[in-house]
Each structure stands twice: as C-alpha cells, then as structure tokens.
C-alpha cells in the first residue's frame, strides 16, 4: 500500500528580470499571496495541489520546491538582471524529472503538472532557450500556459513553448492580480476535473477580461 | 413464473430501494449519534460499545489516569478540529519560520491525516440543484436476500458533488433469477452533465436483459445445470460457460442501446440543452459499466462468476474463509493505465466491438464467499486493487458492516492488544458538521500493531477488537451502515461518488 496520494503539481515560472523592478515585482509577490490564500480555502485544491516557484533573471533556480499548500511559504523574490527563460525551462525539466512521481504497480502517479510561465520580455539566453524548447515539447509531461505581460513581452518565443499563450496588456498591479486569480481558478478547476486520467489535458477556465489568447 | 416476474419488477427496477435523501438520512445518523449539538452525549453513546470490553478498557485506563480517558480523548479530538483555515496555516507558518531558514527542503511533510483533518472543516454541503432536469437521489441503498446470495449495496454522493451542489453520477442495480445473482454498477463520467442518466439506463437495461435472457435460456435448455456441474475440464461445461458469457456481452450492448435511447428521448428537450448550453451529444451520457453474474455450479459452495468491465472501478472475488494466499481474484482490468488520458466508456464505439467485449469478459469458477463490485470512488482508495482488496473487506468488518464481533469477554492478551488499537478517527459529517462519525481504518491498526495485511486478515482478532469501538447503532441495517461508512471514511484526495455492492455467496 502506498501512502502517497495523487498530487497535482503546479509550477510557477516567474520572470524576475530588471524590467520587473518596482511595481511589477511587488504585484507578483501580492499575487502569490492572493493565490495561496485563495487555494487554502478550497478543500479539493488543498488535498491535491502542490506548488513550486522557479524564478529567472540572469540565471534560473527553483526557489521553492514542490510543496504542500498548507506548508508553502512565499519565497523572497526580487527583480534585476536579464531573462534566462531557457535556463528556467531546463530547471523546470529537472524538477519535473525529480519531483513528479510516476505511476508504478504499487503507487498512483501524480497528475500531469500545470505550469504557468509569466514573463515581460524575451529570453536573453536564446541558444539555451532554443534547445530547451525542443526538449520541453518532446517531453509533453506538463500542461504549460505562458503569459506575456506588457507590451515588451514577445509571444513568438512563448508560442514555441506551448500552444496556450495569453497576453495581458500591462504590468499593472490590477492585471497581475487578475493573472494570479486566474491561475488559482485554473488550479481549482484542475483539481476538480481530475477524473480525467493522469496525463490527460485539463480544461482551464476562460482567461480574465482584457487578456488575449494568442492564436 | 409469478415469482420470477415479481422479482423482476422489484429487483431490476429497484426504485423502491432508493431511500429519499434527506429524511431517512437524518433519521439514520440521528438515530445513532443524535443530531443535537451536545457532542459529549454523542461520543459517550459511541463509546458504549460493547459493554464488556469497553468497561474493561475503561477500568484499566481509569486505573492509570483516574478517569475514563477514552471519552476525553474523543471529545478533545472533536474540539481540536480546526475552526478555520487560518488556525492551521498560521501554526504551520510559525513552525516553518523556525525550521526552514537554512534548509527549506527539509520541512517535515504533513501527514495525509493532518491535511484531511484540516480540509474536513472546509468541505461544504450543497444540495442537488432543483432547477436541473432529473435530479437523482442523494443516496441509494439496497438489501436483497436472494435464494443463494445476500446483497448489500450503497451509493453516496461524493464530497466534490456535495461541495459544488451537483448530482451524484453513480448508479447500481441488482436482481436474481432462481439461484443466479446479477449486479450492474455504473459511474457516469464526471465531466458530463447527464452521465447519471446514462449510468442508470445502462444498469437497468443490463440487469433487465440478463434476467430475461437467463430465464429463456434455462427454460429452453434443461441440461444447462447438469453440464455446469461437470467442471471446466469438461467440454459440455465450457460450452455452457460460452453461452452464458455471450449473454453477458450482449447485456453490455443492450446497456448501450438503452443509453442511446435515453439520449434520443431527451435530445429535443430544451430543458437539457439549457444545462449544457448546446445541443446534446451521446457523450453527455457517458459512463462506465461493471457487470457481474454469479451462478451456483451445483457443486457445494462453488460458483461460476462471469463479469464484464468497461472503464474503471473494480470487480473482485474474495474468499474470506480460507487463507490469505490466492484468496483474491480481480475480475476486470480498469482501463486508462496504458493510454494516458483515455478513459473507456460505454459510449466509446471501440469498447463495444466483439473483440473488446471478449477481452473484458472474465470467467471464474470459485469457492470464494464474497464478491465486490465498486466504482473508482472506492476502488481508487484501495490501490493497488491486486493487493489491497483484503483491506476493503477488513474495513467493512471493523466498521461493523460485515460480520459479527465474536467476543463476549476478552482474554488478557486480547485486552493488551485492544489497548494498542488506535481510537477511531472522528470527522464531521459533510452534510451536517455537528454530526461526528467515528470510522476505524485497517491501515491505522496494522501500523499501530505492526501487522501486515496478511497477518490481520489471517488472524482477525485485531480486526474484531477494533470493531468493538465502532457502532453506528444496533438497529441500523447493514446497508445503512454501509452507506454511513461510504459517506464518512476519509482518504486524502478521495472525493468522488462512492458505490459498493457486496454479495455474500
């Protein structure tokens, strides 16, 4: 008998480059707080969802490993540097590889991870990015949703990572709050629609008003 | 002949068995643990079980502590249930601040129990919506005393559906023809709005068809019973099995046709369209289907079991009287494992091909005395089914649903063991948080006593002892107890509808 229950892993890949300095990064922090408080009120999310944060600036690192919602502590994040989105994807793949439990004969595997990428620019490590994208696409191990924030965000790069790309108009606190509210809605929906088998695609709620789905 | 017809109308339709949601339920639970706010009294009532042994335990503990600690503990437990999420979150945060400064990855993970204790206060109860067509009853229960079997069954609306105020999607039907028992169970697809209608239609049609088909078959062919006695090494017996198995496969097709009919009958009805916001599709009625037929072979205590399973859930036969080894046989393989993202449903054309149905039909001659048919709401909590179905049986045993406790007086040794058995977990009932329902879990007992599943299954002393603390009320029927247990046992991440049919053969 396995004591593990099946988890819904949620990865947040957050852009902490120099351009996020000031109001945007504060809005991200607020967003994570709001996200947590929202999910902690939802018993289905509490019993299934696990959260991890990966940040990227001139390099990338996992600042919070995949953690139970009740034990999750908001990471210290600050903005500065370049946009190593390629490296962030590599970190993501490492984490998925080491943290996600696969189904075995005696253990129920985790649900397919949900990955939210938030960036306001384009990758500066283009070589790494190109290679990482190929690997991410081949892996098909996660449902990835990328969100381009503000007018400098380049959706062409994001489209290479995933079909699901959203665009929000500004980096304002209001837009950022909406983004995180939508993330929490998506996590809730996903933890509810888990009768889709592991590996199955998950239907997400419609994006907030003012957000555009990039075709 | 009259008898048969009677059994058909009563059993196959089985509607009279559906207990109406509210009234009977409150009565049921209220009868055992009165629905008032005086918890102390409730807990005391629960603990009174059975006088002899508990007095002993009480006396021994009282000697140690000067009072009946057991009562205190249960009350304390209910008082400690988190009042709001903040309580726990804050206390966790406080912990984290101390322990995580240097090594954040070394947080001691919460146990599943700690998490479910926290979420138990957050699950809401919302009734089934009244503005949707064909609301289904909150609960279904059945007790059938058939000529050669006893069936108890219950189906409860999952916490997810209660939280969201949506219908339960499971259904089950049972029936008998002479000494033969039929069971059909279906789990409507969670993502489909009218899957419950498909689930009910398929169960009724499958069981209805099997009744007719077996009646005709036995009327035409009087040699059937004799040939069945010959055993699987005999060609004539195999031929009988082949014919019977074909009927089981056809019942799946009939079940599908009934789902199709249900779909066409509602297709043009705007009340249904309104709910889904578009025109109906047959997939809106998708569900799994699990069929089991139990046929006595004529040899003492021997049965032929034929099953067919489409989609997830489980059909298992268990010999509770023999040893552990080879006592369990799964009669179906749930779909979905190999092809990730694909769940098989009755409405998927590829499940209904002759070849697919042949692969899904299992035949066994067995001297086992118990058969379980369940939806994945239960089966998933006993994963992997190949090794965990014994635990399901034991959970039914220790929670007083199956079997009688065999003790009138405890020996010294049993007393010692009894004291090491953890108290039942007490969670508030989702429907009414003031009602606290104690549930005992085999896995907690095996952990506390250092027993393997095989050990506690082989020598059931520990299981019987654990059962002494659980009592849902003496006057409650088995199926009511089954319903209460299904409605109240807590597993992390398990909030689906739960259906379990137990056939004692």
Contacts between the chains, C-beta under 8 A, distances in Angstrom:
chain1	res1	chain2	res2	distance
A	1	B	387	7.4
A	1	B	388	5.8
A	1	B	391	7.2
A	1	B	443	6.4
A	1	B	453	7.4
A	2	B	383	7.3
A	3	B	112	6.8
A	5	B	112	6.0
A	5	B	491	7.2
A	5	B	492	4.4
A	5	B	493	4.0
A	5	B	494	7.8
A	6	B	493	5.7
A	7	B	493	8.0
A	40	B	85	5.1
A	40	B	89	5.9
A	41	B	85	5.9
A	41	B	122	6.7
A	42	B	122	7.3
A	43	B	119	3.9
A	43	B	122	4.1
A	43	B	123	4.9
A	43	B	159	7.6
A	43	B	163	6.9
A	43	B	495	7.8
A	44	B	160	6.5
A	44	B	163	7.2
A	44	B	495	6.4
A	46	B	115	6.5
A	46	B	118	6.9
A	46	B	119	5.0
A	46	B	122	7.1
A	47	B	115	6.2
A	47	B	116	7.0
A	47	B	119	5.6
A	47	B	492	5.2
A	47	B	493	4.8
A	47	B	495	7.3
A	48	B	493	5.2
A	64	B	104	7.1
A	65	B	104	7.2
A	65	B	105	5.2
A	67	B	107	7.2
A	68	B	109	6.5
A	68	B	110	5.6
A	68	B	115	7.1
A	70	B	88	6.3
A	70	B	89	6.3
A	70	B	92	5.5
A	70	B	110	6.0
A	70	B	114	8.0
A	70	B	115	6.5
A	70	B	118	6.5
A	71	B	92	5.6
A	71	B	96	6.6
A	71	B	107	5.6
A	71	B	109	7.4
A	71	B	110	6.2
A	73	B	93	6.7
A	73	B	96	5.1
A	73	B	100	6.7
A	73	B	104	7.7
A	103	B	337	7.2
A	105	B	384	6.2
A	106	B	384	5.7
A	106	B	387	7.6
A	108	B	380	7.5
A	108	B	383	5.6
A	192	B	160	6.5
A	192	B	164	7.6
A	193	B	190	7.3
A	193	B	191	6.2
A	195	B	189	7.2
A	195	B	190	3.9
A	195	B	191	6.7
A	195	B	343	7.6
A	195	B	496	6.9
A	196	B	191	7.1
A	196	B	341	6.8
A	196	B	343	7.5
A	197	B	336	4.4
A	197	B	340	6.1
A	197	B	341	5.5
A	197	B	342	6.7
A	197	B	343	5.4
A	198	B	340	6.1
A	198	B	341	8.0
A	199	B	340	2.8
A	199	B	341	4.7
A	200	B	340	6.7
A	200	B	341	3.5
A	200	B	342	7.8
A	201	B	341	6.6
